[in-house]
């Protein structure tokens, strides 16, 4: 009689509704679990998916998965320890309640390694929180808005205006810089046509604002801007 295959209840968690709808992150977790089951054998009795922050331990789908594990004496299977929780006390409570779980990213997890890795995970969460608070404080100190506005059109318009102003400034500066050279082409070079001016500028190694060779049309545009100034 062949031994019974181990029973697993898989649990997957993503942090945002967007990730839940798009499958971003979720598909990778499911693939990791599928690969583990194919390599080690076992039966997946059910899979539970949660859209919730790892900071919150009271999660409906997690509670349902844990209850299912108790009822069937199955092992809770997760792709990464932080998908379950980064809270050390919570993880040890599960262990003390007799709920077995397997974190695929920590294959040889035991009481000692659980303490170490869970402590590292909790420390990582604290660092992330500190960085987030510091970034928000810096934005607040600079008078910048916090969060993502619902309507980005104003920000896009401002960004577009700043971009156009910067480009106009570059055009004006390049026009003023090249103006003496055009005058030299018409004076020292004896040019009387736009084609001659363009050829003279190219021979002297001058380039347009875009870094290209001069053409009669480009020379005409510069002279129009000079007359309009």
C-alpha positions in Angstrom: 0.0 0.0 0.0 1.6 3.3 -1.1 1.9 6.0 1.5 -0.7 8.8 1.4 0.4 11.9 -0.3 0.9 15.0 1.9 -2.0 17.4 1.8 -1.5 21.1 1.3 -3.7 24.3 1.5 -2.0 27.0 -0.5 -2.3 30.7 0.4 -1.4 33.6 -1.8 -1.4 37.3 -0.9 -1.1 40.5 -2.9 -1.1 44.0 -1.3 -3.3 46.0 -3.7 -6.5 45.6 -5.6 -4.6 46.4 -8.8 -2.3 43.5 -8.3 -5.2 41.3 -7.5 -7.1 42.2 -10.7 -4.0 42.1 -13.0 -2.5 38.9 -11.5 0.8 40.9 -11.0 2.6 39.0 -8.2 -0.2 36.5 -7.8 0.7 34.5 -10.9 4.3 34.2 -9.7 3.2 32.8 -6.3 0.9 30.3 -7.9 3.6 29.2 -10.3 6.0 28.7 -7.4 3.5 26.5 -5.5 2.8 24.5 -8.7 6.5 23.8 -9.2 6.9 22.8 -5.6 4.0 20.4 -5.7 5.3 18.9 -9.0 8.8 18.4 -7.6 7.9 17.1 -4.1 4.5 15.5 -4.7 1.4 16.2 -2.7 -2.2 17.2 -3.1 -3.5 20.7 -3.1 -6.8 20.6 -1.4 -7.6 24.3 -1.9 -6.1 27.6 -2.7 -6.9 30.9 -0.9 -6.2 34.3 -2.3 -6.1 37.5 -0.2 -5.8 41.2 -1.2 -4.5 42.8 1.9 -1.4 44.3 3.5 1.0 42.0 5.3 0.8 44.4 8.3 -2.7 43.1 9.0 -2.9 39.7 10.7 -6.7 39.5 10.8 -7.3 38.4 7.2 -10.5 36.5 6.3 -9.0 34.3 3.6 -6.0 33.5 5.8 -8.3 32.5 8.7 -10.3 30.3 6.3 -7.1 28.7 5.0 -5.9 28.0 8.6 -9.3 26.6 9.6 -9.2 24.3 6.5 -5.7 23.2 7.6 -6.9 22.3 11.1 -10.0 20.4 9.7 -8.0 18.4 7.2 -4.6 18.3 9.0 -3.1 19.8 5.9 0.0 21.9 5.6 -0.3 25.6 4.8 1.8 26.2 1.7 3.1 29.6 0.8 5.6 30.8 -1.8 7.4 33.2 0.6 7.3 33.7 4.3 6.4 37.4 4.0 3.2 36.4 2.1 2.0 34.9 5.3 3.3 37.5 7.8 6.3 39.6 8.8 5.1 39.6 12.4 7.3 37.3 14.5 4.6 36.9 17.3 2.0 35.9 14.7 4.2 33.2 13.1 5.0 31.7 16.5 1.4 31.7 17.5 0.6 29.6 14.4 3.4 27.2 15.3 2.2 27.0 18.9 -1.4 26.3 17.8 -0.2 23.3 15.8 -0.7 24.7 12.4 2.0 23.4 10.1 3.1 25.6 7.3 5.8 25.4 4.6 7.5 28.5 3.2 8.9 27.5 -0.2 11.6 30.2 0.0 12.8 28.6 3.3 12.8 24.8 2.7 14.4 23.8 6.0 12.4 26.0 8.2 12.4 25.0 11.9 11.9 26.7 15.2 15.3 28.3 15.1 15.3 29.4 11.5 11.7 30.6 11.9 12.8 33.0 14.6 15.8 34.3 12.5 14.0 34.7 9.2 10.8 36.1 10.7 12.8 38.6 12.7 14.6 39.6 9.5 11.3 40.0 7.7 9.9 42.1 10.5 13.0 44.3 10.5 12.6 44.7 6.7 9.0 45.9 7.2 10.2 48.4 9.8 12.9 49.8 7.5 10.4 50.2 4.6 8.0 52.0 7.0 10.7 54.3 8.1 11.8 55.1 4.6 8.2 55.9 3.6 7.7 58.2 6.5 11.0 60.0 5.8 10.0 60.5 2.1 6.6 61.9 3.1 8.2 64.2 5.7 10.6 65.5 3.0 7.8 66.2 0.6 5.8 67.9 3.3 8.8 70.1 4.2 9.1 71.1 0.6 5.5 72.0 0.4 4.7 69.3 -2.2 1.3 67.5 -2.2 1.1 64.0 -0.6 -0.4 61.0 -2.3 -1.6 60.6 -5.9 -4.2 63.2 -7.1 -7.3 61.9 -8.8 -6.9 64.4 -11.6 -3.4 64.6 -13.1 -4.3 66.9 -15.9 -3.1 70.0 -14.0 0.3 68.4 -13.2 0.6 67.2 -16.8 -0.2 70.7 -18.0 2.4 72.3 -15.7 5.0 69.8 -16.8 4.2 70.4 -20.4 4.4 74.2 -19.9 7.8 73.8 -18.1 9.0 71.6 -21.0 7.9 74.1 -23.6 9.5 77.0 -21.7 12.8 75.1 -21.4 12.8 74.3 -25.1 12.0 77.9 -26.1 14.9 79.0 -23.9 17.3 76.6 -25.7 16.1 77.8 -29.1 16.5 81.5 -28.2 20.0 80.9 -26.9 21.1 78.9 -29.9 19.6 81.6 -32.2 21.6 84.3 -30.5 24.8 82.1 -30.6 24.6 81.4 -34.3 23.5 84.9 -35.4 27.1 86.2 -35.5 28.2 83.2 -37.6 25.4 83.9 -40.1 26.5 87.5 -40.3 30.1 86.3 -41.0 28.9 84.0 -43.7 27.1 86.9 -45.4 30.1 89.2 -44.8 33.4 87.4 -44.8 32.0 84.5 -46.8 30.3 86.7 -49.3 27.1 84.6 -49.2 24.0 86.1 -50.8 21.8 83.0 -50.7 20.5 80.7 -48.0 22.2 77.7 -49.6 25.5 79.4 -49.5 25.1 80.4 -45.8 24.2 76.8 -44.9 27.2 75.4 -46.8 29.5 78.0 -45.1 28.2 77.0 -41.6 28.7 73.3 -42.3 32.2 73.9 -43.6 33.0 75.8 -40.3 31.7 72.9 -38.3 28.6 74.6 -36.9 25.6 72.4 -36.3 21.9 73.1 -35.7 20.2 72.9 -32.3 19.5 69.2 -33.0 23.1 68.6 -33.8 22.5 68.2 -37.5 24.0 69.9 -40.6 22.5 73.2 -41.8 20.0 73.5 -44.6 18.7 76.6 -46.3 15.4 76.1 -44.4 17.2 76.0 -41.1 19.0 79.2 -41.9 15.8 80.8 -42.9 14.1 79.8 -39.6 16.9 81.4 -37.6 16.8 84.6 -39.6 13.0 84.8 -39.1 13.5 84.5 -35.3 16.1 87.2 -35.4 13.9 89.6 -37.3 11.0 88.8 -34.9 13.1 89.4 -31.8 
